[in-house]
């Protein structure tokens, strides 16, 4: 039998009926989303028949096998439909955490003016650079080759597992800088040449579909966790003292301090913090610290260090540090801290990495000082008798920026001629790899640089015992024999 044309045509969609159906469905869901218990007079009917009803409280007391209902649950109003606390809608002065003295807040989304972010950070923390590059004690500990056999293969496999072979698949954020496909919105609409190479630049105006894949934060956390575990394996044989370290994951540090008669509050996230029972020895000698008295701070006129840091009157004046007891475990001395780039902006470069590393290194050192000496002593303290040294790594998983910081003084007033804090940084960030993705359906890792892990390994092995990678090689050889 031959099919007729009416049977083969596409069915017509009645959009008006579909819209009415959606409204009906939504109204029905709104009306029935909260189940209401109707009174069907069960208690009255039981009393008419001579049956004494038993309440829920009495039933829990009579039956021993039933769990006891907490008193706080019985005190809850059954008509209350909002278990969460509603947002505060009154005036700011009526807020229970309102303070007359404002605190300048610097959080994860805060930033100093672009182009001079490191100078603003130096002015904020009274920090100077005495030389370019990392401290000599770190650079001398970087090995020229792999410490154990097959180390480069192990690290490259860690990169592949964290970046490509994770089974987690979630909807990724919108990609800002999409690859160029030969079409540029400005050139095609205005028909004029651009002052830069259009073919090599990303297509900023082109919209692409959001992909499914591994979230960026999960990739960074898995990769850092694997690299730290590999560092533990390297030093576990010959240096058992380093195996007592603790790795604190997923912590946030909040610190208040005074700067030019202003209260400043820094709230920053740390994906990993490595602590040790013994503090790191200072990177700079006493003569180098004394020479910082004559070192000038960056000139920011007509602006100051508070540019981009706005005052807030609603806050809780409490300092937060991942270690609470200086005599317990984990130990208060932060050997190594990690910072994570949360946003996917391609224009952030060396200046941004250096400023964030300096800020988070100061937070770690200030938290240690408060834990060791107390809040009251730190508030009155100026120059420290024993400086606090901190190492820091800022990364987005692919790019790594290594730095070191030494806290010499807590007197942060501008224009002082006293001792300054010291900051060391790498000349430029290092890329662990160039490409780690599926190319035409095949996993490819290109441009792998093992030098990045060697620098991380040298920083991890810094301790009060002055352990170097050469000692680790000898210990591995001895253990093998």
C-alpha positions in Angstrom: 0.0 0.0 0.0 1.3 3.4 -1.0 1.6 5.9 1.8 -0.3 9.1 1.2 1.2 12.6 1.6 -0.8 13.5 4.7 0.7 10.6 6.6 4.3 11.5 5.6 4.2 15.2 6.4 5.7 16.7 9.6 3.2 17.1 12.4 2.3 20.7 13.2 3.4 21.9 16.7 0.7 23.9 18.6 2.9 26.3 20.5 0.0 28.0 22.2 -1.1 24.7 23.7 2.5 23.9 24.7 2.8 27.2 26.5 -0.4 26.7 28.3 0.7 23.2 29.3 4.0 24.6 30.7 2.1 27.2 32.8 -0.3 24.5 34.1 2.6 22.2 35.0 4.5 25.0 36.7 1.4 26.1 38.7 0.6 22.6 39.7 4.2 22.0 40.9 4.2 25.3 42.9 0.9 24.3 44.5 1.9 20.7 45.4 5.6 21.0 46.2 4.9 21.3 49.9 2.9 18.3 51.2 0.1 19.3 53.6 -1.2 16.8 56.1 -4.9 17.0 56.4 -6.8 16.3 59.6 -9.1 13.2 59.0 -10.2 13.1 62.6 -8.3 9.8 63.4 -7.8 10.9 67.0 -11.5 11.6 67.6 -12.6 8.3 66.0 -10.1 6.4 68.2 -11.4 8.0 71.4 -15.0 7.1 70.4 -14.0 3.5 70.2 -12.1 3.6 73.5 -8.6 3.5 72.0 -6.1 5.8 73.7 -3.9 7.5 71.1 -0.1 7.5 71.6 2.0 10.5 70.6 5.3 10.3 68.9 7.2 11.3 72.0 5.5 8.6 74.1 6.1 6.0 71.4 9.8 6.8 71.4 9.9 6.3 75.2 7.9 3.0 75.2 9.8 1.3 72.4 13.5 0.8 73.3 14.5 -0.1 69.7 13.4 3.2 68.4 15.9 6.0 68.4 15.3 8.9 70.8 14.2 12.1 69.2 16.5 15.0 70.1 14.9 17.9 72.0 16.0 20.4 69.4 14.1 18.5 66.8 10.9 18.5 68.9 11.2 22.2 69.5 11.1 23.0 65.7 8.0 24.7 64.6 6.2 22.4 62.1 4.8 25.4 60.2 8.3 26.7 59.5 9.1 26.2 55.8 12.5 27.9 55.5 15.2 26.0 57.4 17.9 28.2 55.9 18.6 31.7 57.3 17.2 34.4 55.0 19.5 37.0 53.5 19.8 40.3 55.5 17.6 43.0 53.8 17.9 45.8 56.3 20.3 48.7 56.4 24.0 48.0 56.6 24.2 49.7 60.0 21.6 47.3 61.4 23.7 44.2 60.5 24.8 42.3 63.6 28.4 42.2 62.2 28.5 45.9 61.4 31.7 47.6 62.6 32.3 51.4 62.8 35.9 50.9 61.6 36.0 49.6 58.1 38.4 46.8 57.0 39.9 46.9 53.5 39.0 43.5 52.0 41.3 41.6 49.5 39.8 38.3 48.4 40.0 35.9 45.5 38.4 38.3 43.1 40.4 41.3 44.2 43.3 42.6 42.2 45.7 45.6 42.1 45.8 47.8 39.0 47.1 45.9 36.0 50.7 46.5 34.9 52.1 47.4 38.3 50.5 44.7 40.6 53.8 43.6 42.0 54.8 47.2 43.0 51.5 47.6 44.8 52.0 44.3 46.6 55.6 45.3 47.6 54.2 48.6 49.0 51.5 46.8 50.9 53.8 44.4 52.6 57.0 46.5 52.8 58.9 44.0 50.7 61.9 44.5 48.5 64.0 42.3 46.1 67.7 42.1 46.9 68.5 40.0 43.8 66.9 38.4 40.8 66.0 34.7 40.8 65.4 32.3 43.7 67.6 32.1 46.8 71.0 30.4 46.3 70.0 27.6 48.6 67.2 26.6 46.4 68.9 26.9 43.0 71.9 24.9 44.2 69.6 22.1 45.3 68.0 21.7 41.8 69.4 18.6 40.2 70.8 18.5 36.7 69.2 15.2 35.9 66.5 12.9 37.3 67.0 11.7 40.9 65.8 8.2 40.4 65.4 6.1 37.2 62.2 6.7 35.3 61.3 9.9 37.2 60.4 11.8 34.0 58.1 9.0 32.9 56.4 8.9 36.3 55.7 12.7 36.3 54.5 12.7 32.6 52.1 9.9 33.5 50.8 11.9 36.4 50.1 14.8 34.0 48.2 12.5 31.6 46.1 11.0 34.4 45.1 14.3 35.9 44.6 16.2 32.6 43.1 13.6 30.3 42.3 10.2 31.8 40.0 11.3 34.6 36.6 9.8 34.2 34.8 12.9 35.6 32.8 14.7 32.9 31.1 18.0 33.8 30.0 21.0 31.8 32.9 23.4 31.6 32.8 27.2 31.8 32.5 29.3 28.6 35.7 29.5 26.7 36.8 33.2 26.4 39.7 33.0 24.0 38.7 30.5 21.3 41.1 29.3 18.6 41.3 31.2 15.4 39.6 29.6 12.4 40.3 32.3 9.8 37.4 34.5 10.8 37.8 37.7 12.8 34.7 39.7 13.8 36.4 43.1 13.6 38.1 42.5 10.3 34.9 41.0 8.7 32.6 43.8 9.9 34.9 46.9 9.5 37.0 45.7 6.5 40.2 47.2 7.7 43.6 45.8 8.7 44.3 45.2 12.4 47.5 46.4 14.2 48.3 42.8 15.2 48.6 39.4 13.5 45.0 38.3 13.1 45.9 34.7 12.2 47.8 34.0 15.4 45.4 35.9 17.7 42.3 34.2 19.2 38.9 34.9 17.9 37.4 36.8 20.8 34.0 37.5 19.3 33.2 34.0 18.2 30.9 32.0 20.4 31.5 28.3 20.8 29.5 25.6 22.4 30.4 24.8 26.0 32.2 21.4 26.2 32.1 18.6 28.8 35.3 17.6 30.4 37.3 17.6 33.6 36.9 20.8 35.7 40.0 23.0 36.0 40.2 22.9 39.8 40.0 19.1 39.8 42.8 18.8 37.3 45.1 21.1 39.4 44.3 19.4 42.7 44.9 15.9 41.3 48.1 16.9 39.6 49.5 18.7 42.7 48.5 15.8 44.9 50.4 13.3 42.7 53.5 15.5 42.5 53.6 15.8 46.3 53.2 12.1 46.7 56.1 11.6 44.3 58.2 14.0 46.4 57.4 12.0 49.5 58.6 8.8 47.7 61.9 10.4 46.8 62.8 11.4 50.4 61.2 8.5 52.3 64.2 6.2 52.1 67.2 8.4 53.3 65.5 11.2 55.2 62.8 9.8 57.6 62.5 13.2 59.3 60.9 14.7 56.2 58.2 12.0 56.1 56.6 13.4 59.3 55.4 16.4 57.3 51.7 17.1 56.9 49.9 18.1 53.7 46.8 20.2 54.5 44.4 20.3 51.5 41.7 22.8 50.7 42.2 25.5 53.4 41.5 29.2 53.5 43.6 31.7 55.4 42.1 35.0 56.8 44.4 37.5 58.4 43.9 41.0 59.7 46.8 43.5 60.0 47.4 47.2 60.3 48.8 49.3 57.4 49.1 53.1 57.7 46.4 53.3 60.4 44.0 51.2 58.3 42.7 47.8 59.0 43.3 45.3 56.2 41.7 41.9 55.8 43.1 39.3 53.4 41.0 36.1 52.7 42.7 33.7 50.2 42.4 30.1 49.4 45.3 27.6 49.5 44.8 24.2 47.8 47.8 22.7 49.6 50.0 23.7 52.5 53.0 21.5 53.5 54.0 21.9 57.2 56.9 20.7 59.2 57.9 20.6 62.9 61.1 22.6 62.3 61.1 26.0 60.7 63.0 26.8 57.6 66.3 28.7 58.1 66.3 32.2 56.8 67.3 32.6 53.1 69.0 36.0 53.7 71.9 36.6 56.0 71.9 39.1 58.8 73.9 41.6 56.7 71.5 41.3 53.8 68.6 41.9 56.1 70.3 45.0 57.6 71.0 46.3 54.1 67.3 46.4 53.3 67.0 49.6 55.5 68.4 51.6 52.6 66.3 49.8 49.9 63.4 52.1 48.7 59.9 50.9 48.2 58.1 51.5 44.9 56.7 54.9 44.3 52.9 54.7 43.6 51.9 58.4 43.7 49.2 59.6 43.2 47.8 56.2 44.1 48.7 54.0 47.2 48.8 50.4 48.1 45.0 50.3 48.8 44.1 50.8 45.1 41.5 48.1 44.2 41.0 47.1 47.9 37.7 48.5 49.0 36.6 49.1 52.7 33.9 47.0 54.2 32.0 47.7 57.4 30.4 44.2 57.8 32.9 41.6 58.7 33.9 39.2 61.5 37.2 40.2 63.2 38.7 36.7 63.5 42.0 35.4 62.1 42.0 32.0 60.5 45.0 29.6 60.0 45.0 25.9 59.1 47.0 25.1 62.3 45.5 25.9 65.7 47.9 24.3 68.2 51.5 25.3 68.0 52.5 22.3 70.1 50.5 19.7 68.2 50.3 18.2 64.8 50.5 19.4 62.1 53.3 21.7 63.0 52.9 25.4 62.6 55.8 26.0 60.2 54.7 26.1 56.6 57.5 24.7 54.5 55.7 25.1 51.1 52.5 26.7 50.1 50.5 26.5 46.8 48.3 29.0 45.1 45.8 28.1 42.4 44.6 30.2 39.5 40.8 29.9 39.7 39.9 31.9 36.6 40.7 31.1 33.0 41.9 34.5 31.7 44.8 34.3 29.2 46.1 37.8 29.7 47.3 37.2 33.3 51.1 36.9 33.2 54.2 37.3 35.3 53.1 40.4 37.2 49.9 38.9 38.3 51.6 35.6 39.5 54.3 37.5 41.4 51.8 39.8 43.2 49.5 36.9 44.3 52.5 34.9 45.4 53.8 37.7 47.5 50.4 38.2 49.1 49.8 34.6 49.9 53.4 34.1 51.2 52.9 37.0 53.6 49.6 35.4 54.8 51.5 32.2 55.6 54.3 33.9 57.4 51.9 36.2 59.4 49.8 33.2 60.4 52.9 31.4 61.7 54.0 34.5 63.7 50.5 34.8 65.3 50.5 31.1 66.2 54.0 31.2 67.7 53.9 34.6 69.6 50.1 35.3 70.0 47.9 38.0 68.6 48.7 40.6 71.3 52.5 40.2 70.9 52.3 40.4 67.1 50.2 43.6 67.3 53.0 45.3 69.2 55.9 43.5 67.4 58.2 45.3 64.9 61.3 43.6 63.8 61.4 39.9 64.4 64.3 38.3 66.3 64.1 35.2 64.1 62.8 35.8 60.5 60.2 33.5 59.1 60.9 31.9 55.7 58.2 30.6 53.4 58.3 29.0 49.9 55.4 29.4 47.5 54.3 27.9 44.2 51.5 29.6 42.2 50.1 27.5 39.3 47.3 26.9 37.0 48.4 23.3 36.5 50.3 24.0 33.3 52.3 27.1 34.3 54.3 27.2 37.5 55.7 30.3 39.2 58.2 29.7 42.1 59.0 32.3 44.8 60.3 32.6 48.3 59.6 35.1 51.0 61.2 36.1 54.3 59.3 38.0 57.0 61.7 40.3 58.8 59.4 42.9 60.3 55.7 43.4 61.0 55.9 47.2 60.9 54.2 47.9 57.6 53.9 51.7 57.8 54.9 53.3 54.6 57.9 55.6 54.3 59.8 53.9 57.2 63.5 53.5 57.1 63.5 50.3 59.0 64.1 46.7 58.0 62.1 45.5 55.0 60.8 42.1 54.1 62.5 40.2 51.3 60.9 38.6 48.3 62.5 36.3 45.7 60.9 35.2 42.4 61.8 33.4 39.2 62.6 35.4 36.2 59.6 34.0 34.3 57.0 31.2 34.9 57.8 27.7 33.7 55.4 25.6 31.6 55.2 21.9 32.7 53.8 21.1 29.2 52.6 22.8 26.1 49.7 20.6 25.1 48.0 17.8 27.0 44.7 17.0 25.3 42.9 14.7 22.8 44.0 15.7 19.3 41.8 14.0 16.7 40.7 11.5 19.3 44.2 10.6 20.4 45.8 11.6 23.7 48.9 13.7 23.2 51.4 15.3 25.6 53.7 17.7 23.9 56.4 20.0 25.3 56.9 18.3 28.6 59.6 20.0 30.7 61.0 17.9 33.6 62.9 21.0 34.9 59.6 22.2 36.5 59.4 19.1 38.8 63.1 19.4 39.7 62.6 22.9 41.0 59.5 21.8 43.0 61.5 18.9 44.3 64.4 21.1 45.4 61.9 23.4 47.3 60.2 20.5 48.9 63.4 19.1 50.3 64.4 22.4 52.0 64.5 21.9 55.7 66.4 22.8 58.9 68.7 19.9 58.1 69.7 21.5 54.8 68.8 18.4 52.8 69.8 18.6 49.2 68.9 16.4 46.2 72.5 15.1 46.2 71.9 13.6 49.6 68.7 12.0 48.3 70.6 10.4 45.4 73.2 9.0 47.9 70.4 7.7 50.2 68.6 6.0 47.2 71.9 4.4 46.2 72.5 3.2 49.7 69.0 1.8 50.1 69.3 0.0 46.8 72.6 -1.7 47.9 
